[in-house]
């Protein structure tokens, strides 16, 4: 019923925990592990689990796919998506874990609601040590529980890019396979924010429902080596993401005026250019209006 995709790159410290969390889940029929050119003992851990827990006639089928070179998490997930055999799909990072009963209520919701394409659930943030917590809190005001928002699609998009803090994460999503085929795979050009870009495509196109469960169904672990801590690279990718979605944002009637202004202001603070002076912002705003007349038209209408 559910295919789970785990991309793996040098995850020997956490991979066993992630795999174990999948084994006893109700409704899981396929586990796809994509090895993204790991150089540590990740493959040995996968081989152990294949021998000890996965059997030809078992409830869960294990599919191992590999990339010859380190292509990144988007390419790894995309390769996994090509091998999905179940009608429903979920993603799990190699350093995170599912909690017991991860899919039970979500699957029943999708069975009961044929016109709904996916269910998003709360996830819990935990830290691998004090330094990891301190480093992450310097970068963001991330909540302990993410995704417990109960929003429908009319608000989800504006919440994602409107700086409201009401959003969900990829690991909290259960989605129909046929819906993924309609919106496309992950964009490998994004080194960061690839999850957000893909989720924006989903919520701008597909109908989703919040999980009936208000309790977290996934634990995401933050550690000192998380790529998200590379603030400069992440901000460049976020700027590219905002710029890509700007035309769509300006046409959304449910996107409030102050949220559109926040969106534009975020673009004016381009991390690609060093200047942050008011004159720089004015010149950037002028350049933006010239390149995208829709912005000027929208500002005049407000």
Order of alpha helices (4+ residues) and beta strands (2+ residues): beta-alpha-beta-alpha-beta-alpha-beta-beta-alpha-beta-beta-alpha-beta-alpha-beta-alpha-alpha-beta-beta-alpha-alpha-alpha-alpha
